[in-house]
Amino acid sequence: FRNNMVGLNDYVHLVTNLAQGFSVMIIETKVYSS
């Protein structure tokens, strides 16, 4: 169970990082295009 929780934690962390990077990319695209 503990290993499962660690895996879940890593997954959440990865998704959060991806989401942040994605929104930064979108913001930069909007800034450059305007």
N, C-alpha and C positions, 0 to 999 in steps of 0.2 A: 504493500500500500504506500509506503514511504517513497519507494522508487517511482511509483505511479504519480504521486503528488509532485515530485521533482520534475518529472517529464511534463506534467501539465503546466507547472510553473514556467519551465523553459519555453513551452509552446505559447503561453500567454505573453511572455516577454518578447518572443520573436514576432508575434502578430502585432504587438504594440509598436515595436520598432518599425515594422513594415508600414503600418498605418501612418506613423509620424513621417517617415521618409516619403510616403506617397503624397501626403497633404503638403509637405514642403515642396515637392516637385510640382504639384498643381498650382500652388501659390506663385512659385517662380515663373511658371509658364504664363500665368495671368499677368504678372508684372512685366515680363518681357514682351508680351503681345500687345499690351496697352500703351 
